[in-house]
Amino acid sequence: MGISLPNIKYFIEAKIEVEGIVDRNDIVGAIFGQTEGLFSSELDLRELQKAGRIGRIEITTSVQGDKTIGRITVPSALDKHATALVAAMVESVDKVGPYPAKVKIEKIEDTRAEKKKKILDRARAILYEWEKSKVPEDDQLVRELEETVIKAKVIEYGPERLPAGPDVESSEDLIVVEGRADVINLLRYGFKNVVAVEGVKIPKTIQSLLSKKRKVIAFLDGDRGGDMILNELIRMDLKIDLIARAPYGKEVEDLTGKEIAEALQRAVPLQDVVKTMKVKPKSEEVELPPKIKEYVKEVDGKLMSIILGDELTELARVPVSELARKLEELKNDVKYVVFDGIITQHLIDILSDAPRDVYLIGVRLGDISNPSPRVHMLISDRI
């Protein structure tokens, strides 16, 4: 910008529109003239410029028809409060020569923020250079720096901002893991085509991504959490080709490079896994009244339940923790139950002798060992 004033903290940037033909000197004169004497001499623009607290006001103009359109840049070494006041003073200019004018502040740029960004970018580049060299096993400090580099490679994928490796979109194959720590560990050993589901509930981004890949491996912990996610993947009938598991009692995030390689080599086809395990029943797909979706959105994330009767008559609203007790009272009148919770065997048992079909709409299925033909189970994010 041609500005040499030291210690610049901010740049005030504004747009000006004048209802006539003027030049930049006219605009500069209007700014100084119309702000003079508004506040104490310490805040007079000329005095601030003399003291080196604001720099030379830069103005560029162009003529459009019978109007002059311009941009104003004011460099400031003041604090943010005084800079905001100067910006408001500039914006108060309403006339240039004999012509009406309008000034609009578009932004105030913090030059220090840009400097911080450059420093962080350079630090990241230095860390990547360090990564190229072998890390001594006993050098804890360098291992921590290596960890910083690996974490910097983790991207956020999709609307749910899922932790993933940088090749998750471009690679033909995909590894699906449970959480961010698993992604970081696989990146440590060179696996960049990895994404985490971040919980038992499988995000829609994952469902869409799987259909685009040539081969998909689900790499899960060797514990109960891994079992739960495996059940969910099977129940949702997602495109999973192979299942790999960490050794019993271990988590993917703690595996060594050798253990990861061995686990992936032992991966087995999904259909073989299904044959050896008890799979929970699928949720049903039925046509519901359109307003049910509104109720689903209403309870989402609030641990609430809405109990509805015929014609969607609202019977009760209770916390999920009180749902079972309330269903005992109302089961003869219940038609739909929309709740931010898990569909459990206990809820099904309560409603199994209801005089009509009942629709349970929850966030996921629990362990259902004895489903009832009268109780229809639906997952809220699939309706």
C-alpha positions in Angstrom: 0.0 0.0 0.0 3.0 2.3 -0.1 2.8 2.9 3.7 6.0 3.0 5.7 4.6 4.0 9.1 6.1 1.7 11.8 4.1 -0.3 14.3 1.0 -0.5 12.2 -1.7 -2.5 13.9 -4.8 -2.1 11.8 -5.9 -1.0 8.3 -9.3 0.7 8.1 -10.8 0.0 4.7 -13.9 1.9 3.5 -15.9 2.5 0.3 -17.0 6.0 -0.7 -19.6 7.0 -3.2 -20.0 10.7 -4.2 -22.9 12.1 -6.2 -20.6 14.1 -8.5 -17.1 14.2 -10.2 -14.3 14.8 -7.6 -10.7 13.8 -7.2 -8.9 12.1 -4.4 -7.6 15.4 -2.9 -11.2 16.6 -2.6 -12.0 13.4 -0.6 -9.0 13.8 1.7 -9.9 17.4 2.3 -13.5 16.4 3.2 -12.3 13.7 5.7 -10.0 16.1 7.5 -12.4 19.1 7.3 -15.5 17.3 8.5 -13.8 15.5 11.4 -11.8 18.5 12.7 -12.9 19.6 16.2 -15.3 16.7 16.7 -13.3 15.5 19.7 -10.2 16.7 21.7 -7.1 17.7 19.8 -5.6 14.3 20.8 -8.1 12.6 18.5 -7.8 15.1 15.6 -6.8 13.3 12.4 -4.1 15.9 11.5 -2.6 15.7 15.0 -2.7 11.9 14.9 -1.0 11.9 11.6 1.7 14.3 12.8 2.3 12.1 15.8 2.7 9.0 13.7 -0.4 7.4 15.2 -2.1 7.1 11.8 -0.5 6.9 8.4 -1.1 8.6 5.1 -4.7 8.2 4.0 -4.7 6.3 0.7 -7.6 6.9 -1.7 -8.2 5.4 -5.1 -11.1 6.7 -7.3 -12.9 5.9 -10.5 -15.7 7.8 -12.3 -18.9 5.9 -13.1 -21.3 8.0 -15.0 -21.9 11.2 -13.0 -20.6 9.6 -9.8 -17.2 9.0 -8.2 -16.6 5.7 -6.5 -13.5 5.3 -4.4 -11.8 3.2 -1.7 -10.2 4.7 1.4 -7.4 3.0 3.4 -6.3 4.4 6.8 -3.3 2.7 8.5 -3.5 2.9 12.3 -1.0 2.4 15.1 -3.7 3.2 17.8 -5.4 0.6 20.0 -8.5 -1.1 18.8 -10.9 1.3 20.6 -9.3 4.5 19.2 -9.1 2.8 15.8 -12.8 2.1 15.9 -13.4 5.7 16.7 -11.3 6.9 13.8 -13.2 4.5 11.5 -16.5 6.0 12.7 -15.2 9.5 12.1 -14.3 8.6 8.5 -17.7 7.0 8.0 -19.4 10.2 9.2 -18.3 12.2 6.1 -21.4 13.0 4.2 -20.3 15.6 1.6 -17.4 16.1 -0.7 -17.3 19.6 -2.1 -20.9 20.5 -3.1 -21.8 16.8 -3.6 -23.6 14.4 -1.2 -21.4 11.5 -0.3 -21.7 8.2 1.6 -18.9 6.3 3.3 -19.2 2.7 4.4 -16.5 0.9 6.5 -16.0 -2.5 5.0 -13.5 -4.0 7.3 -10.7 -3.3 9.8 -7.8 -5.6 9.2 -5.6 -6.7 12.1 -2.1 -6.9 10.7 -0.9 -8.8 13.7 -3.3 -11.6 13.0 -1.7 -12.0 9.5 1.7 -12.0 11.1 0.7 -14.7 13.5 -0.6 -16.8 10.6 2.7 -16.5 8.8 4.6 -17.5 11.9 2.4 -20.6 12.4 2.7 -21.5 8.8 6.5 -21.3 9.0 6.5 -23.3 12.3 4.4 -26.0 10.5 6.9 -26.1 7.6 9.8 -26.4 10.1 8.1 -29.3 11.8 7.5 -31.1 8.6 11.2 -30.8 7.8 12.0 -32.4 11.2 9.6 -35.2 10.4 11.9 -36.3 7.5 14.7 -37.3 9.9 14.6 -40.4 12.1 13.2 -39.8 15.6 15.4 -41.3 18.4 13.3 -43.7 20.5 14.5 -42.0 23.8 14.0 -38.4 22.7 10.6 -37.5 24.2 10.7 -33.9 23.0 11.2 -34.8 19.4 8.4 -37.4 19.6 6.1 -34.7 20.9 7.0 -32.5 17.9 6.4 -35.5 15.6 2.9 -35.8 17.2 2.2 -32.1 16.5 3.1 -32.7 12.8 0.8 -35.8 12.6 -2.1 -33.9 14.2 -1.6 -31.1 11.7 -2.3 -33.6 8.9 -5.7 -34.5 10.2 -8.4 -32.8 8.2 -12.1 -32.2 9.0 -14.3 -34.0 6.4 -17.9 -33.3 5.6 -20.6 -31.3 7.3 -20.0 -33.2 10.5 -16.3 -32.3 10.4 -15.2 -35.8 10.9 -11.5 -36.5 11.6 -9.8 -37.9 8.5 -6.5 -38.3 6.6 -5.7 -36.0 3.7 -6.3 -38.8 1.1 -9.8 -39.7 2.3 -11.4 -38.2 -0.8 -8.9 -39.0 -3.5 -8.0 -42.6 -2.5 -9.9 -45.5 -4.2 -9.8 -47.5 -0.9 -10.9 -46.4 2.5 -10.3 -47.4 6.1 -13.1 -46.5 8.6 -12.1 -46.2 12.3 -13.9 -45.2 15.5 -12.3 -41.9 16.6 -9.8 -39.1 16.1 -7.0 -40.8 18.0 -7.3 -43.8 15.7 -6.9 -41.5 12.7 -3.8 -40.0 14.2 -2.2 -43.4 14.9 -2.8 -44.6 11.4 -1.4 -41.4 9.9 1.7 -42.0 12.0 2.3 -45.2 10.1 1.5 -43.8 6.6 -2.2 -44.6 6.2 -3.8 -41.4 4.9 -7.0 -42.8 3.5 -8.7 -43.0 6.8 -11.9 -41.5 8.4 -13.5 -41.7 11.8 -17.2 -42.2 12.5 -16.9 -40.5 15.9 -19.4 -42.6 17.8 -21.8 -45.5 17.4 -24.3 -43.4 15.3 -22.9 -43.5 11.7 -22.9 -40.0 10.2 -24.6 -39.4 6.8 -21.2 -38.3 5.4 -19.8 -41.7 6.0 -22.8 -43.4 4.4 -22.3 -41.3 1.2 -18.5 -41.7 1.2 -18.6 -45.5 1.3 -20.6 -45.8 -1.9 -17.8 -44.0 -3.8 -14.9 -46.3 -2.8 -13.6 -49.4 -4.5 -12.8 -51.2 -1.2 -13.8 -50.3 2.3 -12.2 -51.7 5.5 -13.8 -51.1 8.9 -10.9 -51.2 11.4 -12.4 -51.4 14.9 -11.2 -51.7 18.5 -11.1 -55.1 20.1 -13.6 -54.3 22.8 -17.3 -53.7 23.4 -17.2 -50.4 21.7 -15.9 -52.0 18.5 -18.7 -54.6 18.8 -21.3 -51.9 19.0 -20.1 -50.0 15.9 -19.8 -53.3 14.0 -23.4 -54.1 14.9 -24.5 -50.6 13.6 -22.5 -51.0 10.3 -24.2 -54.3 9.7 -27.7 -53.2 10.7 -27.5 -50.2 8.4 -26.4 -52.4 5.5 -23.5 -50.1 4.5 -21.0 -51.0 1.8 -18.3 -52.5 4.0 -16.0 -55.1 2.2 -13.7 -56.2 5.1 -13.6 -56.1 8.9 -10.3 -55.7 10.7 -10.1 -55.8 14.5 -7.5 -54.7 17.0 -6.3 -57.6 19.3 -8.8 -58.4 22.0 -8.8 -55.7 24.7 -6.7 -53.3 22.7 -7.7 -50.1 20.8 -6.6 -49.0 17.3 -5.1 -45.8 18.7 -2.6 -47.8 20.8 -1.4 -50.3 18.2 2.2 -50.3 16.8 2.9 -50.2 13.1 3.5 -54.0 13.1 0.2 -54.7 14.9 -1.7 -52.4 12.5 -0.2 -54.3 9.5 -1.1 -57.7 11.0 -4.6 -56.7 11.9 -5.3 -55.4 8.3 -3.8 -58.6 6.8 -6.2 -60.6 9.0 -9.2 -58.6 7.8 -12.1 -60.9 6.8 -15.1 -60.3 4.5 -18.1 -58.7 6.2 -20.4 -61.6 5.2 -18.2 -64.0 7.1 -18.4 -61.9 10.2 -22.2 -61.7 9.9 -22.4 -65.5 9.9 -20.6 -65.8 13.3 -22.5 -63.2 15.3 -26.0 -62.4 16.5 -27.1 -59.3 14.6 -29.7 -57.0 16.0 -32.9 -56.5 14.0 -33.0 -53.8 11.4 -35.1 -50.8 12.0 -38.2 -50.7 9.8 -39.0 -48.5 6.8 -42.6 -47.3 6.9 -44.4 -44.2 5.7 -45.1 -41.8 8.5 -47.1 -38.6 8.7 -44.9 -35.7 7.5 -45.3 -33.9 10.9 -43.3 -36.7 12.6 -40.2 -35.2 11.1 -40.9 -31.9 12.9 -41.2 -33.7 16.2 -37.9 -35.6 15.5 -36.1 -32.2 15.0 -37.8 -30.8 18.1 -36.4 -33.5 20.4 -33.0 -33.9 18.8 -30.2 -33.4 21.3 -32.6 -32.5 24.1 -33.1 -36.0 25.7 -36.9 -35.4 25.5 -39.8 -37.6 24.5 -43.1 -36.7 22.8 -45.9 -39.2 23.1 -48.6 -39.0 20.4 -52.0 -40.6 19.9 -54.4 -41.0 16.9 -54.4 -38.0 14.6 -51.1 -37.0 16.2 -52.8 -35.8 19.3 -50.1 -34.9 21.8 -50.5 -37.0 25.0 -47.4 -36.0 26.9 -43.9 -34.6 26.8 -41.4 -36.1 29.3 -37.6 -36.5 29.7 -36.3 -39.7 28.2 -35.5 -40.9 31.8 -39.3 -40.8 32.6 -40.5 -42.3 29.3 -41.0 -45.9 30.4 -43.1 -44.9 33.4 -45.2 -42.6 31.2 -45.8 -45.3 28.6 -47.1 -47.6 31.3 -49.8 -45.0 32.0 -50.6 -44.2 28.4 -50.0 -47.4 26.5 -53.7 -47.9 25.6 -53.7 -44.5 23.8 -50.2 -44.4 22.3 -49.7 -44.4 18.5 -46.3 -42.7 18.1 -43.4 -42.1 20.4 -40.7 -39.7 19.2 -37.7 -39.5 21.6 -34.0 -38.6 21.8 -32.9 -42.0 23.1 -32.3 -45.7 22.5 -35.1 -48.1 21.6 -34.7 -50.8 24.2 -36.3 -54.2 25.0 -37.9 -52.7 28.1 -39.9 -50.1 26.0 -41.0 -52.9 23.6 -42.1 -55.1 26.5 -44.3 -52.2 27.8 -46.0 -51.7 24.5 -46.2 -55.3 23.3 -49.8 -55.7 24.6 -51.0 -52.3 23.4 -54.4 -52.5 21.6 -52.9 -51.0 18.4 -49.7 -50.8 16.4 -47.2 -48.4 18.0 -44.3 -46.7 16.3 -41.1 -46.1 18.4 -38.9 -43.5 16.8 -35.5 -43.2 18.5 -31.9 -42.4 17.7 -30.8 -46.1 17.5 -31.7 -49.7 18.4 -30.4 -51.3 21.6 -30.1 -55.0 22.3 -33.5 -56.3 21.1 -33.9 -60.0 21.9 -37.6 -60.3 21.6 -39.2 -57.9 19.1 -43.0 -57.5 19.0 -45.1 -57.5 15.8 -47.1 -54.6 17.4 -44.2 -52.4 18.0 -42.5 -50.9 15.0 -38.9 -49.6 15.5 -37.6 -46.7 13.4 -34.4 -44.7 13.5 -35.0 -41.0 13.5 -32.2 -40.0 11.0 -33.6 -42.4 8.4 -37.2 -41.1 8.2 
